Amino acid sequence: MTNDCRPTITIKLKPHLQEYLRCKLNEEDLPATKRNIIGVIMRPLLSVGRDPMLPVNREDPLAITFYLPSYNDLNVRNGTVFMTEDNQAHFERILEAHFKDVFFSYIDDKIRYLRKQHTAKGSIKKSILQFCSDYSISFTSITYDMLKKAYYRRSKIESKSIKLFSSKLSLNCPLLFLI
């Protein structure tokens, strides 16, 4: 089925998440198939009806259009396919969490690799810039400082939780807590 005759949906999504999805799927026109992250997350959030709300303006920089797959249980002949504002926010939160998970894993791996190579000086800055380059993320909606602070914030929280957790474990059995 060509993209011209497939139904589309336009929703609001942060620009850095739009850039991430375009790079991840290697396509300018984003298909929401049953096998990619967009389709898997989006399917339960879709509704069919007659003009439930004002459509999202496609020229808005926060708007992004997806081509929808032909779901067997989604009959689009009777109305339009839409996503409520709450579901759009939910979709964005899930993608943001996925983006951060990929980002943190990427930076952790790069820093670990650079430390093994004994070139750890400036490794976080190099790693963040390399991540943005690899995923075609521009610094228009997200900045280097925002990414760096998110990484340090996560590292600080993890180090506190590891210290708190490991000090209360029994030496005999790691699953037995001391009270």
ABEGO torsion letter per residue (X at the ends): XBAAABBBBBBBBBAAAAAAAAAAAGBABBBBBAABAAAAAAAAABBBBBGABBBBBAABAABBBBBBBBBAABBAAABBBBBBAAAAAAAAAAAAAAAAAAAAAAAAAAAAAAAAAGBABGAAAAAAAAAAAAAGBBAAABBAAAAAAAAAAAAAAAAAAAAAAAAABBAABAABBBX
